[in-house]
Amino acid sequence: MQPAGLHQRKLYAIIEAAIAFLALLLPWTRYKLQMGGFNMFYGGGGGGSIDPDNGFRSWGWLVVIGAIGVVITSLLGDKTKEYDKNMKLGAMGGFALIALGAIIYLTRLSSIGTLQTQDGIPVTVASGMGLWSALVAGLIGLAWVSGILDQLGKKTTPNPPASPTV
């Protein structure tokens, strides 16, 4: 199956890179106000609310660079054939950047702890759906381009029985 003249591995790599890029638009950081024992997630709306942050901040830019790198390496050269060695390493590097950007952002996010609003209301931060989507897209793309997913899908054939000795 080679739709649009692309090799299947390259097509799926571009789709994974697009998913990672779309994950940048989703919330990466959610803020939770703790008011009188109630936890309230804020994602926009009325006055005084805290809008969630998307992936176009700090380490999320690694996801942008990685996604662009995957698309470029997938479209260079002969598009109908498998990645050559250098382009495969380039695509794997792009997916590694996507995963690394999400992991660094997640680590920095978990180290923030509790903040306070101007009114003294405690605010905790949590990871959003976009952050997890980018991380999963980077890891799946890395496993796909490297061939790890191909190895998981293969059925192992048992060894034939040994011939009897006479």
Long-range contacts (C-beta under 8 A, 24 or more apart in sequence): 2-80, 5-79, 5-80, 6-74, 6-79, 6-80, 7-79, 7-80, 7-81, 7-82, 7-83, 9-82, 9-83, 9-144, 9-145, 10-74, 10-75, 10-79, 10-83, 12-144, 13-70, 13-74, 13-91, 13-95, 13-141, 13-144, 13-145, 14-70, 14-71, 14-74, 14-75, 16-70, 16-95, 16-137, 16-140, 16-141, 16-144, 17-66, 17-67, 17-70, 17-71, 17-74, 17-94, 17-95, 17-98, 17-137, 17-141, 18-67, 19-133, 19-137, 20-63, 20-66, 20-67, 20-98, 20-133, 20-134, 20-137, 20-138, 20-141, 21-63, 21-64, 21-67, 22-133, 23-55, 23-63, 23-130, 23-131, 23-133, 23-134, 23-137, 24-54, 24-55, 24-56, 24-60, 24-63, 24-64, 24-130, 24-134, 25-54, 25-55, 25-130, 26-54, 26-55, 26-128, 26-129, 26-130, 26-133, 27-52, 27-53, 27-54, 27-128, 27-129, 27-130, 27-131, 28-52, 28-53, 28-54, 28-55, 28-57, 28-60, 28-105, 28-109, 28-127, 28-128, 28-130, 28-131, 28-134, 29-53, 29-57, 29-109, 29-125, 29-126, 29-127, 29-128, 29-131, 30-125, 30-126, 30-127, 30-128, 31-115, 31-123, 31-124, 31-125, 31-126, 32-123, 32-124, 32-125, 32-126, 33-117, 33-121, 33-122, 33-123, 34-121, 34-122, 34-123, 34-124, 35-121, 39-124, 41-126, 50-117, 50-123, 52-128, 53-128, 54-130, 55-105, 55-130, 55-131, 55-134, 58-105, 58-108, 59-101, 59-102, 59-104, 59-105, 59-108, 60-101, 60-102, 60-105, 60-134, 61-101, 62-97, 62-98, 62-100, 62-101, 62-104, 63-97, 63-98, 63-101, 63-102, 63-134, 63-138, 65-94, 65-97, 66-93, 66-94, 66-95, 66-96, 66-97, 66-98, 66-100, 66-101, 66-138, 67-94, 67-98, 68-94, 69-93, 69-94, 69-97, 70-94, 70-95, 70-98, 70-141, 83-145, 88-145, 88-146, 91-141, 91-145, 92-142, 92-145, 92-146, 94-141, 95-138, 95-139, 95-141, 95-142, 95-145, 96-138, 96-142, 97-138, 98-134, 98-137, 98-138, 98-141, 99-135, 99-138, 99-139, 99-142, 100-138, 101-134, 101-138, 102-131, 102-132, 102-134, 102-135, 102-138, 103-135, 105-131, 106-131, 106-135
